[in-house]
Structures are given as C-alpha cells and as structure tokens.
Amino acid sequence: MLNYNAENDIMENIYRSYQEVSKSSEDMIHELGSKCQHFLGEYALSDRAVSAINMLASFKGDEARAELENKLVHCHISSVAAAREEEKSYREFCALFEDPVKECLLGIRDHVLGKKQVPYKIKDKNFRLDVINSPALCMSLEFRNVLIEDGRHPHEIFITHIDGGKFLEKVTLDDEDGSQKTIEVPAYRIYFVNAPDPGTIPTKVSSFTFSDVSASINVYNYSQYRDLIDVDADKVQWRLLMQPLSALVEKAEVLGYESLNEEEKSFMPILCVFYEMIEFYLRSDTLPASGTQAAVFSENAAMSFKFGSGELEDAARYMADCGIDIAAQILRQGCTDRFTFCRNLIQYFTISDSENLYSLLMQILSDCASTYTSRILPLPYRKYHRPIVQVMNDIFGIRKWKGTFPEYHLVTKPEFLEVSEVYSKVYTYLNEQNKCYYYDIIESVNDSCYLITLLRARMLLKEEESAARYCALDSCFTDGGRRKAEIAAQLMITEDMDTDQVIAAVEEMEKLIT
C-alpha cells in the first residue's frame, strides 16, 4: 500500500525554493512564505509544517532565521526518509517478477515517475505503458485484465509516486459437472499518485489491479532523427548530433555495457567524452565569442565534467590519428587548464574546422547503429512521404535549383562587396567565385507527429570548391563570415491531416524560398 502524504511534497518544494532564495533579502524570503500560505487552507498539515510556513512569511532577525531553517531541514529529512521507504517498498514489489518485467517495472521510477505524461488507455482490459521510447530503445509493459479501482479514467496520467503489492483474488469457475467452485489466484495491484497537471500537488492515491504483466525491450538503429527541433534553435548541427549520441548513451545506461555491440563498446569511451562536451556547449548559458565579446559559460559546469585526464588523452590520441589536430590540441588542454579548454572548445564548435569532427562522430554513430533494425515510419505518416518528396522536387526544379530531396542548391555570382550575414559587416571577397544558396529538408519523426524543418543557408565558395560538395548543414559551421545557416520554416504534420492538406501546407513553404 502506498503511504502517500501530500505534506512531504509540499514541504520538500518549499525547502528547495528556500534554498534558492536563502541568500536574498528578508523581503524576498517573506514573499516566498506569503505565496506558500495558500497550502494552509488547502491541506491538513502538521503543526510543524504550519509553523514553518508562517515563520517563512514573517520571521525577523538571524536567530529567527536559524529557527526557520532548522524547521525546514527537519521537514526535508522527513520527506527524504518517506521517499526512501517508498522506493524500498516498490523495489520489493518489483522483485516478485523475473526479468525483463522486473527491469521494466523498475524503469518506471527512473524514466516515467515525475518525468512525462503517459496515455491511460485501457484496451480490451489491457493497459500498455511505454517506459522508454527513444531512438535507440523501446521498453514497454502490458498489464492484462486491468481493473481501475477508484473509478477515474483520465486520458493521461502524470505519476508522482508509485508502489505495488500482491494479493489473492477469488475467481469462480465452472466445473465439468455444471457446478461452480471458487478458487484463489494470485493478482497484483499498482498504487500511484496522479497529478492531473505536472507541478500540482495531488492528494488522492489511484490504483489498478491486473492478473499478469509482460514486458518487451527492443533496440533500434538510432541514426534517425526523432526529437523535434525548435524553430528558433541555435547550434543546430550539434543538436542533431546529440540525438543519436544521447540515444546510445541512454541505451548503455539502461541496458548496461554488455548490451552494446562490439563497435559500440570500442567507441563508447570516446563518445562519452564528446557527449559531455557537446552537452556543455548546448547549454543556454554557453555563448561563443562574438566580436570583442569573449565566450561565456558557466564555471560550475566547466568544473563538473565526469571525464578525467586519461579519457581526454585517449580521445585526443584518436583525433590525432584521424588527422583532426586542432581537436586533439584542445582536448589535451583540458588535462591541465580547464577554463582555457572550455573557451577554445566553445569557439571550435562554431568554426568550419570542426566540420571534420562532426562528420567523424556522425560516421561513428552511423556505423555503431547499422547492425540494428531501423524503425519503420509510423503508418499514418508513411503515406505522406512520397507526395512531400515529389512536391519539394517540383518546387525547387521549377526554380532551376539543383539537387533532389532532401538537399538543394543554387549557384550565383557574388558582388564585389558582400555583406557578411554572420558579422553584419561589408567585406571584399577577392577569391570567392561563387555565391551559393542551400536548402536542406530535415525530417524528424516520432509517435506524435512528423516534422519537416527547412534549413536555409548561404555560402561563398572559392573557385576550386564544388557547390555540390556542400549542403545547408555545412553552413552551420562559420568560415570567416562566408557561411550562414538558419531555420527558415517548419511544417508539423499530424495524424488527423489528409494528403491534400499536407500537400497544400508544403506548397505554402514555397513562399519562403528566396
């Protein structure tokens, strides 16, 4: 039985909020207390919790502050103890089952609990729960003969607490002689707390019973894009690279190192180093140098890398063997001077020299994933793909662009004076003979939609450079103001659209092609 007490959640949230403002003025702390006082009228809280909330809104002086903090710490300790007891009880429940059911049930705590809303659809008395659905891995449970016990049947559930138990259920059977007999068979019950809106604090425990449960774990080729790209996203190329890289790292964490193929095992140490570095670069507070402005980054994040000097040296040696010398030099800086390493790393990820590193990592990930089966385009979207390809080829073909779906380019002659779209300055480009425009169609497919992202780019090429060698994604790597890329438009296709609507929406994108 799940012993849920909303007070633990309330006071833990207050404790964490206080930690964020504890160094601020008393007025700001009092404001936090005032915002929390609505809990007093909505929940039956203990005297200790009521006292802590009231004191938060009105304390004066260091002595009163110390008393307040003591009360909040005690509430925090109670909350942590309750969470540990809840986890212990749930693990004992999971131990009733053999793998892979046990592994998937435990995965609910790591990948579902407090992290995502899941459909609560009972079909033919069965309930399917996707624990993980990533590009590399699908882990799901199917509970059979499900009965919802509290009468509620929301479309989605956001599970914040969970526990389970086993019991004996009485079942009446027809005997051969026409009589009936009642026997007891084992059954199971899952208790959970559902927050209708993530962030709210519910008070009611829900539950369902089931007679049996099965699990499935499937691995896939993770080189396809499944995460949706934000229309205002920056650092697009590295965000795309992080999709297969994150999928591989997640698979290794969930299923363990032994689940990897030989190619993955070989490259995993190097890929883990770059996973952390790219994750650091993609942080919103990491900004490359611009003009006289130096690169900006979090010093705490710079000191929080998990890799050590040994891993950096191994990655540097591999880069040097592949002829990517600048990357090798920067990696070796990380062994001795972390802040210089971070500044140079941030800048390196923006320039054209890092394109070879990007291509190498993409090729490694493609080779690692090649032994797995690719996911089939979800059926509702499969019928749209061919018409989209045809319409896009027609749009660019009429305009005399070269290439076919998903990459197109157009070559023109540059002016003597060109304005750099990277630095907003006028430059005289003496050796550039061709001015090229590019469009890439980036497809992202997941269970909720099919997203087409139109990436637009401009590139100034030297006489010996072939326009067909490049694509819009290459322009994400700047080259002294010669390259510029941006997301021009996005088209989100959902299951309820028909083919005519999809084609009309694709044709609307023609207005954006300049």
Rosetta blueprint (number, residue, H / E / L):
1 M L
2 L L
3 N L
4 Y L
5 N L
6 A H
7 E H
8 N H
9 D H
10 I H
11 M H
12 E H
13 N H
14 I H
15 Y H
16 R H
17 S H
18 Y H
19 Q H
20 E H
21 V H
22 S L
23 K L
24 S L
25 S L
26 E H
27 D H
28 M H
29 I H
30 H H
31 E H
32 L H
33 G H
34 S H
35 K H
36 C H
37 Q L
38 H H
39 F H
40 L H
41 G H
42 E H
43 Y L
44 A L
45 L L
46 S L
47 D H
48 R H
49 A H
50 V H
51 S H
52 A H
53 I H
54 N H
55 M H
56 L H
57 A H
58 S H
59 F L
60 K L
61 G H
62 D H
63 E H
64 A H
65 R H
66 A H
67 E H
68 L H
69 E H
70 N H
71 K H
72 L H
73 V H
74 H H
75 C H
76 H H
77 I H
78 S H
79 S H
80 V H
81 A H
82 A H
83 A H
84 R H
85 E H
86 E H
87 E H
88 K H
89 S H
90 Y H
91 R H
92 E H
93 F H
94 C H
95 A L
96 L L
97 F L
98 E L
99 D L
100 P L
101 V H
102 K H
103 E H
104 C H
105 L H
106 L H
107 G H
108 I H
109 R H
110 D H
111 H H
112 V L
113 L L
114 G L
115 K L
116 K L
117 Q L
118 V E
119 P E
120 Y L
121 K L
122 I E
123 K E
124 D L
125 K L
126 N E
127 F E
128 R E
129 L E
130 D E
131 V E
132 I E
133 N E
134 S L
135 P L
136 A L
137 L E
138 C E
139 M E
140 S E
141 L E
142 E E
143 F E
144 R E
145 N L
146 V L
147 L E
148 I E
149 E L
150 D L
151 G L
152 R L
153 H L
154 P L
155 H L
156 E E
157 I E
158 F L
159 I E
160 T E
161 H E
162 I E
163 D E
164 G E
165 G E
166 K E
167 F E
168 L E
169 E E
170 K E
171 V E
172 T E
173 L E
174 D E
175 D L
176 E L
177 D L
178 G L
179 S L
180 Q E
181 K E
182 T E
183 I E
184 E E
185 V E
186 P E
187 A E
188 Y E
189 R E
190 I E
191 Y E
192 F E
193 V E
194 N E
195 A L
196 P L
197 D L
198 P L
199 G L
200 T L
201 I L
202 P L
203 T L
204 K L
205 V E
206 S E
207 S E
208 F E
209 T E
210 F E
211 S L
212 D E
213 V E
214 S E
215 A E
216 S E
217 I E
218 N E
219 V E
220 Y L
221 N L
222 Y L
223 S L
224 Q L
225 Y L
226 R L
227 D L
228 L L
229 I L
230 D L
231 V L
232 D L
233 A L
234 D L
235 K L
236 V H
237 Q H
238 W H
239 R H
240 L H
241 L H
242 M H
243 Q H
244 P H
245 L H
246 S H
247 A H
248 L H
249 V H
250 E H
251 K H
252 A H
253 E H
254 V H
255 L H
256 G L
257 Y H
258 E H
259 S H
260 L L
261 N L
262 E H
263 E H
264 E H
265 K H
266 S H
267 F H
268 M H
269 P H
270 I H
271 L H
272 C H
273 V H
274 F H
275 Y H
276 E H
277 M H
278 I H
279 E H
280 F H
281 Y H
282 L L
283 R L
284 S L
285 D L
286 T L
287 L E
288 P L
289 A L
290 S E
291 G L
292 T L
293 Q E
294 A L
295 A L
296 V E
297 F L
298 S L
299 E H
300 N H
301 A H
302 A H
303 M L
304 S L
305 F L
306 K L
307 F L
308 G L
309 S H
310 G H
311 E H
312 L H
313 E H
314 D H
315 A H
316 A H
317 R H
318 Y H
319 M H
320 A H
321 D H
322 C L
323 G L
324 I L
325 D H
326 I H
327 A H
328 A H
329 Q H
330 I H
331 L H
332 R H
333 Q H
334 G L
335 C L
336 T L
337 D L
338 R H
339 F H
340 T H
341 F H
342 C H
343 R H
344 N H
345 L H
346 I H
347 Q H
348 Y H
349 F L
350 T L
351 I E
352 S H
353 D H
354 S H
355 E H
356 N H
357 L H
358 Y H
359 S H
360 L H
361 L H
362 M H
363 Q H
364 I H
365 L H
366 S H
367 D H
368 C H
369 A H
370 S L
371 T L
372 Y L
373 T L
374 S L
375 R L
376 I L
377 L L
378 P L
379 L H
380 P H
381 Y H
382 R H
383 K H
384 Y H
385 H H
386 R H
387 P H
388 I H
389 V H
390 Q H
391 V H
392 M H
393 N H
394 D H
395 I H
396 F H
397 G H
398 I H
399 R L
400 K L
401 W L
402 K E
403 G E
404 T E
405 F L
406 P L
407 E E
408 Y E
409 H E
410 L E
411 V E
412 T E
413 K L
414 P L
415 E L
416 F L
417 L E
418 E E
419 V E
420 S E
421 E L
422 V L
423 Y L
424 S L
425 K E
426 V E
427 Y E
428 T E
429 Y L
430 L L
431 N L
432 E E
433 Q E
434 N E
435 K E
436 C E
437 Y E
438 Y E
439 Y E
440 D E
441 I E
442 I E
443 E E
444 S E
445 V E
446 N L
447 D L
448 S L
449 C L
450 Y E
451 L E
452 I E
453 T E
454 L E
455 L E
456 R E
457 A E
458 R E
459 M E
460 L E
461 L E
462 K E
463 E L
464 E L
465 E L
466 S L
467 A H
468 A H
469 R H
470 Y L
471 C L
472 A H
473 L H
474 D H
475 S H
476 C H
477 F L
478 T E
479 D L
480 G L
481 G L
482 R L
483 R E
484 K E
485 A E
486 E E
487 I E
488 A E
489 A E
490 Q E
491 L E
492 M E
493 I E
494 T L
495 E L
496 D L
497 M L
498 D L
499 T H
500 D H
501 Q H
502 V H
503 I H
504 A H
505 A H
506 V H
507 E H
508 E H
509 M H
510 E H
511 K H
512 L H
513 I L
514 T L
